[in-house]
């Protein structure tokens, strides 16, 4: 059963990676993106490191990933990442605007947090080894052992990301409010304690 799940996961990963490479968008202009970033500062901070734990840090995320997320936000309820706030913000952005913003934030450095001691052991266990009993795979193969993500496959960086935001997103995957076949299945296999622990672990991972 475990071997079967692993085989399916490998096939899915290969498919995602191939799609990402084929659909890789052209690069944007980071300097132009900085000029266009003023509406983003209130939530994401002046350099993409959000000071509010509930909102994501976007500094240092892969350019292709940021661009893809902006495209999904613009689709609204028809996209895989519906968010009413972001939907309203991105409606007036052109494709070039989104490319420029993606290039700008990808050029910044994400700050790293710290892991609470009481979350370290369980968080590390889930991130690096998963849970064999529930069938939840480890996070490291897709998001990298150091949490830097996978640029070609558009798997996002997790290292340094706000833990509160990660908890929210994992619960969205768990309830299928956010649609991604692989993440929907993984999140459904995690307990609330495991979600809290792994989110705390990656905030301090580097």
C-alpha positions as CSV (number, residue, x, y, z in Angstrom):
1,X,0.0,0.0,0.0
2,X,2.8,2.4,0.9
3,X,4.8,1.6,-2.2
4,X,1.6,2.2,-4.3
5,X,1.1,5.6,-2.7
6,X,4.7,6.5,-3.3
7,X,4.5,5.5,-7.0
8,X,1.4,7.7,-7.4
9,X,3.1,10.6,-5.7
10,X,6.1,10.3,-8.0
11,X,3.9,10.3,-11.1
12,X,2.1,13.4,-9.8
13,X,5.3,15.2,-9.0
14,X,6.7,14.5,-12.5
15,X,3.5,15.8,-14.1
16,X,3.7,19.0,-12.0
17,X,7.3,19.5,-12.9
18,X,6.8,19.0,-16.6
19,X,3.8,21.4,-16.6
20,X,5.8,24.0,-14.7
21,X,8.7,23.8,-17.2
22,X,6.5,24.0,-20.2
23,X,4.4,26.9,-18.8
24,X,7.3,28.8,-17.4
25,X,6.4,32.5,-17.9
26,X,8.8,35.2,-19.2
27,X,10.8,37.1,-16.5
28,X,9.5,40.4,-15.2
29,X,11.3,43.6,-14.4
30,X,12.2,43.8,-10.7
31,X,12.7,47.6,-10.8
32,X,9.3,48.1,-12.4
33,X,7.8,45.7,-9.8
34,X,9.1,47.8,-7.0
35,X,7.4,50.9,-8.3
36,X,4.1,48.9,-8.6
37,X,4.4,47.3,-5.1
38,X,2.9,50.2,-3.1
39,X,-0.6,48.5,-2.7
40,X,1.1,45.4,-1.4
41,X,3.0,47.0,1.5
42,X,0.2,47.3,4.0
43,X,-0.2,43.5,4.2
44,X,3.2,42.1,3.0
45,X,5.6,44.8,4.3
46,X,7.9,47.1,2.4
47,X,10.2,44.2,1.4
48,X,7.8,41.3,1.2
49,X,8.3,40.2,4.8
50,X,4.8,40.5,6.3
51,X,4.9,41.8,9.9
52,X,1.4,40.2,10.4
53,X,1.6,36.5,11.2
54,X,-1.7,35.8,9.5
55,X,-0.4,37.0,6.1
56,X,2.3,35.4,4.1
57,X,5.8,36.5,3.5
58,X,6.4,36.7,-0.2
59,X,10.0,37.9,-0.2
60,X,12.3,35.2,-1.8
61,X,9.5,33.1,-3.2
62,X,10.2,31.8,-6.7
63,X,9.2,34.2,-9.5
64,X,7.2,31.6,-11.3
65,X,5.3,30.6,-8.1
66,X,4.4,34.2,-7.3
67,X,3.2,34.8,-10.8
68,X,1.1,31.6,-10.8
69,X,-0.5,32.6,-7.5
70,X,-1.5,36.0,-8.8
71,X,-3.0,34.4,-11.8
72,X,-5.1,32.1,-9.6
73,X,-6.2,35.0,-7.4
74,X,-7.4,36.9,-10.5
75,X,-9.6,34.0,-11.4
76,X,-11.5,34.4,-8.2
77,X,-14.0,31.6,-7.4
78,X,-13.0,29.9,-10.6
79,X,-9.3,29.6,-9.5
80,X,-7.6,27.1,-7.3
81,X,-6.7,29.7,-4.6
82,X,-9.7,31.9,-4.1
83,X,-9.2,34.8,-1.8
84,X,-11.7,37.7,-1.8
85,X,-9.2,40.3,-0.7
86,X,-6.5,39.3,-3.2
87,X,-9.2,39.0,-5.9
88,X,-10.1,42.6,-5.5
89,X,-6.5,43.8,-5.5
90,X,-5.3,41.9,-8.6
91,X,-8.2,42.8,-10.9
92,X,-6.5,45.9,-12.3
93,X,-3.1,44.2,-12.8
94,X,-2.0,43.3,-16.3
95,X,0.0,40.2,-17.1
96,X,3.2,42.4,-17.2
97,X,2.3,44.0,-13.8
98,X,2.1,40.5,-12.3
99,X,5.4,39.4,-13.9
100,X,7.1,42.6,-12.6
101,X,5.8,42.2,-9.1
102,X,6.8,38.5,-9.1
103,X,10.4,39.5,-10.2
104,X,10.6,42.2,-7.5
105,X,9.6,40.0,-4.6
106,X,11.6,37.0,-5.8
107,X,14.7,39.3,-5.6
108,X,14.2,40.0,-1.9
109,X,15.3,37.9,1.1
110,X,12.8,36.2,3.4
111,X,13.5,36.6,7.1
112,X,13.8,33.5,9.3
113,X,11.8,33.0,12.5
114,X,12.4,30.6,15.4
115,X,10.8,27.2,16.3
116,X,9.1,26.9,19.7
117,X,10.8,24.1,21.6
118,X,7.5,22.3,22.3
119,X,6.8,22.1,18.5
120,X,10.3,21.1,17.4
121,X,10.3,17.3,17.7
122,X,6.9,16.7,16.1
123,X,7.4,19.3,13.5
124,X,10.7,17.9,12.4
125,X,9.3,14.4,12.4
126,X,6.5,15.4,10.0
127,X,8.6,17.6,7.8
128,X,11.4,15.0,7.3
129,X,9.6,11.7,7.8
130,X,5.8,12.2,7.5
131,X,3.5,9.9,9.3
132,X,3.6,6.3,8.2
133,X,0.5,5.3,10.1
134,X,-1.7,8.0,8.5
135,X,0.1,7.8,5.1
136,X,1.1,11.5,5.2
137,X,4.3,11.8,3.2
138,X,7.3,14.0,4.4
139,X,7.4,17.6,3.2
140,X,11.1,17.6,2.5
141,X,11.1,15.8,-0.9
142,X,9.0,18.5,-2.5
143,X,9.9,21.6,-0.5
144,X,13.6,20.7,0.0
145,X,15.3,19.5,3.2
146,X,16.2,23.2,4.0
147,X,12.7,24.4,3.0
148,X,13.9,26.4,0.0
149,X,11.2,24.8,-2.3
150,X,11.6,23.5,-5.9
151,X,11.9,26.3,-8.5
152,X,11.2,24.1,-11.6
153,X,8.1,22.5,-10.1
154,X,6.8,25.7,-8.6
155,X,6.7,24.1,-5.1
156,X,7.0,27.1,-2.8
157,X,9.7,28.0,-0.3
158,X,8.5,27.3,3.3
159,X,11.7,28.3,5.1
160,X,10.9,31.4,7.2
161,X,7.2,31.5,6.3
162,X,4.8,32.8,9.0
163,X,3.5,29.7,10.8
164,X,0.1,31.1,11.4
165,X,-0.3,31.6,7.7
166,X,0.8,28.0,7.0
167,X,-1.7,26.6,9.5
168,X,-4.5,28.6,7.7
169,X,-3.4,27.3,4.3
170,X,-3.0,23.7,5.4
171,X,-6.5,23.8,6.9
172,X,-7.8,25.3,3.6
173,X,-6.2,22.3,1.8
174,X,-7.7,20.0,4.3
175,X,-11.2,21.3,3.8
176,X,-10.6,21.7,0.0
177,X,-11.3,25.4,0.2
178,X,-7.9,25.6,-1.6
179,X,-7.6,23.1,-4.5
180,X,-4.5,21.1,-5.1
181,X,-4.9,17.3,-5.5
182,X,-1.7,16.4,-3.8
183,X,-1.9,18.9,-1.0
184,X,-5.6,18.2,-0.4
185,X,-4.7,14.5,0.2
186,X,-1.6,15.3,2.4
187,X,-3.4,17.8,4.6
188,X,-6.3,15.5,5.1
189,X,-3.9,13.0,6.7
190,X,-2.5,15.4,9.2
191,X,-3.9,16.1,12.7
192,X,-4.4,19.6,14.1
193,X,-1.4,19.1,16.3
194,X,0.8,17.9,13.4
195,X,-0.3,20.9,11.3
196,X,0.6,23.3,14.2
197,X,3.9,21.6,14.7
198,X,5.1,21.4,11.1
199,X,4.0,25.0,10.5
200,X,6.1,26.2,13.5
201,X,9.0,24.0,12.4
202,X,9.3,25.5,8.9
203,X,9.1,29.1,10.2
204,X,12.6,28.5,11.8
205,X,13.9,26.2,9.1
206,X,16.9,27.3,7.1
